[in-house]
Amino acid sequence: MEKKSQIALFEGRKIRRSWDEKTEKWFFVVADIIAVLTDSVSPLAYWRKLKERLKKEGSETVTKCHGLKMPAADGKMRVTDMADTETMFRIIQSIPSPNAEPFKLWLARVGYERVEETIDPELAINRAMRTYLKKGYSPDWINMRLKSIEIRKALTDEWQKRGVKKTGDFAILTDEITFAWAGLSTKQYKKLKELKKENLRDNMTNLELVLNMLAEASTAEISDAKEPKTFRENRKVARQGGHVAGKARKEIESKTGKKVITKDSYIKLSHDKKLLRE
């Protein structure tokens, strides 16, 4: 696992975590989470007993924990059990502690909301709008972002119609589009903007988002017209759609003398403008 170790703080307590570049997931030290939620004098012993109970119950949670080397209190690297966010939430559900109760209530609430949203998808749209507003995005940007989601959905529907089914294949086609218009793979683009789990589109500038929408919309239109039969043909169409936006990007850069692809994001630029006004 290619990883970067960090220390996170929760209520003043240290929680060791590691970012896995390959899976793009955070992994947390289970014993550190248990120490916070149980106030146990021996979190490792608590985790050993909890693992035994989960195994007896037939839970697959334990098998999803991975032993990785992390810096211990004495500064030495020691192997310890780690879990990603989803697995960690499952472990928290198994901890009988008052400190874990708020997390359990939150998980129950989120689960209820998702069930309701499958019945009425408009609820999901309203939730997304509230979340973006809380993060500082303007209503105009939010409307454009929601439009980009609509365009992306139309593209994935088109790909499915052309026989694309695997998640990995969707990622490959997306990379083809991104590289064709931005000159960067999706991972390179996220690295430029110093992102990890954050959504790339949420961290684009207005112009970047518009060009990405153009690339995806163009790909869907070309695919509908050419009706690709194989994955190889789908990749070719993806590049063609991306090149449409790539030409627009280069034209903009030639007219303005500025790079379109930057480290900036809509939120950062909005924040900087606000500071200037103040």
C-alpha positions as CSV (number, residue, x, y, z in Angstrom):
1,M,0.0,0.0,0.0
2,E,1.4,3.4,-1.0
3,K,0.6,5.5,1.9
4,K,1.1,8.8,3.7
5,S,0.8,8.8,7.5
6,Q,-0.7,11.6,9.4
7,I,-2.1,12.4,12.8
8,A,-5.7,13.6,13.2
9,L,-7.2,15.1,16.3
10,F,-10.7,14.2,17.7
11,E,-11.7,15.9,21.0
12,G,-8.0,16.5,21.7
13,R,-7.1,12.8,21.2
14,K,-4.6,11.7,18.6
15,I,-5.8,9.3,15.9
16,R,-3.2,7.9,13.5
17,R,-4.3,7.6,9.9
18,S,-2.8,6.8,6.5
19,W,-3.8,7.8,3.0
20,D,-3.7,5.1,0.4
21,E,-2.9,6.5,-3.0
22,K,-4.1,3.4,-4.9
23,T,-7.5,3.1,-3.4
24,E,-7.8,6.8,-2.6
25,K,-9.0,6.0,1.0
26,W,-8.1,7.0,4.5
27,F,-7.2,4.2,6.9
28,F,-7.5,4.7,10.6
29,V,-5.8,2.9,13.5
30,V,-8.6,0.9,15.1
31,A,-7.1,1.1,18.6
32,D,-6.9,4.9,18.5
33,I,-10.6,5.1,17.7
34,I,-11.4,2.7,20.4
35,A,-9.4,4.7,22.9
36,V,-11.5,7.8,22.1
37,L,-14.9,6.0,22.2
38,T,-14.4,3.8,25.2
39,D,-11.8,5.5,27.5
40,S,-10.3,2.0,27.9
41,V,-7.0,1.8,29.7
42,S,-6.0,-0.9,27.2
43,P,-7.5,-0.2,23.7
44,L,-5.5,-3.0,22.1
45,A,-6.9,-5.6,24.6
46,Y,-10.4,-4.2,24.0
47,W,-9.9,-4.5,20.3
48,R,-8.7,-8.1,20.7
49,K,-11.8,-9.1,22.6
50,L,-14.1,-7.2,20.2
51,K,-12.4,-9.0,17.2
52,E,-13.1,-12.4,18.9
53,R,-16.8,-11.5,19.4
54,L,-17.2,-10.2,15.8
55,K,-15.6,-13.4,14.4
56,K,-18.0,-15.6,16.5
57,E,-20.9,-13.5,15.2
58,G,-19.8,-14.3,11.6
59,S,-19.0,-10.6,10.9
60,E,-16.6,-10.0,7.9
61,T,-15.6,-6.7,9.5
62,V,-12.4,-8.1,11.0
63,T,-11.2,-9.5,7.6
64,K,-11.4,-6.0,6.2
65,C,-8.9,-4.6,8.7
66,H,-5.3,-4.6,7.6
67,G,-2.1,-4.7,9.6
68,L,0.2,-1.8,8.7
69,K,3.2,-0.2,10.2
70,M,2.6,3.1,11.9
71,P,4.7,5.2,14.3
72,A,4.0,4.2,17.9
73,A,4.3,6.4,21.1
74,D,8.0,5.4,21.4
75,G,8.7,6.6,17.8
76,K,9.2,3.1,16.4
77,M,7.3,1.7,13.5
78,R,4.9,-1.1,14.7
79,V,2.3,-3.1,12.9
80,T,-1.2,-2.2,14.0
81,D,-4.7,-3.0,12.7
82,M,-6.2,-0.3,10.4
83,A,-9.6,0.1,8.8
84,D,-11.1,2.4,6.1
85,T,-14.0,4.7,6.9
86,E,-16.7,2.3,6.0
87,T,-15.2,-0.5,8.1
88,M,-14.5,1.8,11.0
89,F,-18.2,2.9,11.1
90,R,-19.1,-0.8,11.3
91,I,-16.7,-1.4,14.2
92,I,-18.2,1.7,16.0
93,Q,-21.6,0.1,15.7
94,S,-20.3,-2.8,17.6
95,I,-18.9,-0.8,20.5
96,P,-21.3,-0.6,23.5
97,S,-20.3,2.8,24.8
98,P,-22.1,6.1,25.5
99,N,-19.3,7.8,23.6
100,A,-20.2,5.8,20.5
101,E,-23.9,6.5,20.7
102,P,-23.8,9.8,18.8
103,F,-22.1,8.1,15.9
104,K,-24.7,5.3,15.9
105,L,-27.6,7.8,15.9
106,W,-25.9,9.8,13.1
107,L,-25.5,6.6,11.0
108,A,-29.1,5.6,11.6
109,R,-30.2,9.1,10.5
110,V,-28.1,9.0,7.3
111,G,-29.4,5.6,6.5
112,Y,-33.0,6.8,6.9
113,E,-32.3,9.8,4.7
114,R,-30.8,7.7,1.9
115,V,-33.8,5.4,1.9
116,E,-36.1,8.4,1.7
117,E,-34.1,9.8,-1.2
118,T,-34.5,6.6,-3.2
119,I,-38.2,7.1,-3.0
120,D,-38.0,10.9,-3.8
121,P,-34.7,11.8,-5.6
122,E,-35.6,15.5,-5.2
123,L,-34.7,15.2,-1.5
124,A,-31.1,14.3,-2.6
125,I,-30.9,17.4,-4.8
126,N,-32.1,19.6,-2.0
127,R,-29.6,18.1,0.4
128,A,-26.8,18.7,-2.1
129,M,-27.8,22.3,-2.5
130,R,-27.8,22.9,1.3
131,T,-24.4,21.2,1.6
132,Y,-22.9,23.4,-1.1
133,L,-24.4,26.6,0.4
134,K,-22.9,25.7,3.8
135,K,-19.5,25.3,2.2
136,G,-19.7,28.8,0.7
137,Y,-20.6,28.1,-2.9
138,S,-22.9,30.7,-4.6
139,P,-26.4,29.7,-5.9
140,D,-25.2,30.3,-9.5
141,W,-22.2,27.9,-9.1
142,I,-24.5,25.3,-7.4
143,N,-26.9,25.4,-10.4
144,M,-24.0,24.9,-12.8
145,R,-22.6,22.1,-10.6
146,L,-26.0,20.4,-10.6
147,K,-26.1,20.7,-14.4
148,S,-22.7,19.1,-14.6
149,I,-24.1,16.1,-12.6
150,E,-26.9,15.9,-15.1
151,I,-24.5,15.9,-18.0
152,R,-22.3,13.3,-16.3
153,K,-25.3,11.0,-15.7
154,A,-26.3,11.3,-19.4
155,L,-22.8,10.3,-20.4
156,T,-22.7,7.3,-18.1
157,D,-26.1,6.2,-19.3
158,E,-24.7,6.5,-22.9
159,W,-21.7,4.4,-21.9
160,Q,-23.9,1.7,-20.4
161,K,-25.9,1.6,-23.6
162,R,-22.7,1.0,-25.5
163,G,-21.8,-2.0,-23.3
164,V,-19.6,-0.3,-20.6
165,K,-20.4,-2.0,-17.3
166,K,-17.3,-2.2,-15.1
167,T,-16.5,0.6,-12.6
168,G,-12.8,0.4,-13.7
169,D,-13.9,0.9,-17.3
170,F,-15.8,4.1,-16.4
171,A,-12.7,5.4,-14.7
172,I,-10.5,4.7,-17.8
173,L,-12.9,6.5,-20.1
174,T,-13.1,9.4,-17.7
175,D,-9.3,9.6,-17.7
176,E,-9.3,9.6,-21.5
177,I,-11.7,12.6,-21.6
178,T,-9.8,14.5,-18.8
179,F,-6.4,14.0,-20.4
180,A,-7.7,15.0,-23.9
181,W,-9.1,18.3,-22.7
182,A,-6.9,19.2,-19.6
183,G,-3.6,17.4,-20.5
184,L,-3.7,15.7,-17.2
185,S,-5.0,12.3,-15.9
186,T,-7.6,12.5,-13.2
187,K,-5.1,11.6,-10.5
188,Q,-2.6,14.2,-11.8
189,Y,-5.3,16.8,-11.9
190,K,-6.3,16.0,-8.2
191,K,-2.6,16.1,-7.2
192,L,-2.2,19.5,-8.8
193,K,-5.1,20.8,-6.7
194,E,-3.7,18.9,-3.6
195,L,-6.9,16.9,-3.2
196,K,-7.4,13.5,-1.7
197,K,-11.0,12.3,-1.1
198,E,-12.4,15.7,-2.2
199,N,-14.4,15.7,-5.4
200,L,-12.3,17.2,-8.3
201,R,-15.3,19.0,-9.9
202,D,-16.1,20.7,-6.6
203,N,-12.6,22.1,-6.7
204,M,-12.6,23.4,-10.3
205,T,-12.9,27.0,-11.2
206,N,-15.9,28.1,-13.2
207,L,-14.0,27.9,-16.4
208,E,-12.6,24.4,-15.7
209,L,-16.0,23.2,-14.8
210,V,-17.6,24.6,-18.0
211,L,-14.8,22.9,-20.1
212,N,-15.3,19.6,-18.3
213,M,-19.0,19.8,-19.0
214,L,-18.3,20.5,-22.6
215,A,-15.9,17.5,-22.9
216,E,-18.4,15.1,-21.3
217,A,-21.4,16.5,-23.3
218,S,-19.4,16.3,-26.5
219,T,-18.4,12.7,-25.8
220,A,-22.1,11.7,-25.2
221,E,-23.2,13.3,-28.4
222,I,-20.4,11.8,-30.5
223,S,-21.1,8.4,-28.9
224,D,-24.8,8.7,-29.8
225,A,-23.9,9.5,-33.4
226,K,-21.1,6.9,-33.9
227,E,-22.6,4.1,-31.8
228,P,-19.3,2.5,-30.7
229,K,-19.4,-1.3,-30.4
230,T,-16.3,-2.1,-28.4
231,F,-14.5,-0.7,-25.4
232,R,-11.6,0.4,-27.7
233,E,-14.1,2.3,-29.8
234,N,-15.5,3.9,-26.7
235,R,-12.0,5.1,-25.7
236,K,-11.5,6.6,-29.1
237,V,-14.9,8.5,-28.8
238,A,-13.9,9.6,-25.3
239,R,-10.7,11.2,-26.6
240,Q,-12.6,12.9,-29.4
241,G,-15.1,14.4,-27.0
242,G,-12.3,15.6,-24.8
243,H,-10.4,17.1,-27.7
244,V,-13.4,19.4,-28.4
245,A,-13.0,21.0,-25.0
246,G,-9.2,20.8,-25.3
247,K,-9.3,23.0,-28.4
248,A,-11.5,25.5,-26.5
249,R,-9.0,25.5,-23.6
250,K,-6.0,26.2,-25.9
251,E,-7.9,28.9,-27.7
252,I,-8.8,30.6,-24.4
253,E,-5.2,30.4,-23.2
254,S,-3.9,31.8,-26.5
255,K,-6.3,34.8,-26.2
256,T,-5.7,35.5,-22.4
257,G,-2.1,34.4,-22.0
258,K,-3.2,32.6,-18.8
259,K,-3.3,28.9,-18.0
260,V,-6.8,27.5,-17.5
261,I,-5.7,24.5,-15.4
262,T,-4.4,25.8,-12.0
263,K,-4.2,24.9,-8.4
264,D,-7.1,27.3,-7.7
265,S,-10.7,26.3,-7.0
266,Y,-13.9,28.3,-7.0
267,I,-14.0,28.4,-3.2
268,K,-10.4,29.6,-2.9
269,L,-10.9,32.3,-5.5
270,S,-14.1,33.4,-3.8
271,H,-12.4,33.5,-0.4
272,D,-9.5,35.6,-1.9
273,K,-11.9,38.1,-3.5
274,K,-13.7,38.4,-0.2
275,L,-10.5,39.2,1.7
276,L,-9.6,41.8,-0.9
277,R,-13.0,43.5,-0.5
278,E,-12.5,43.5,3.3
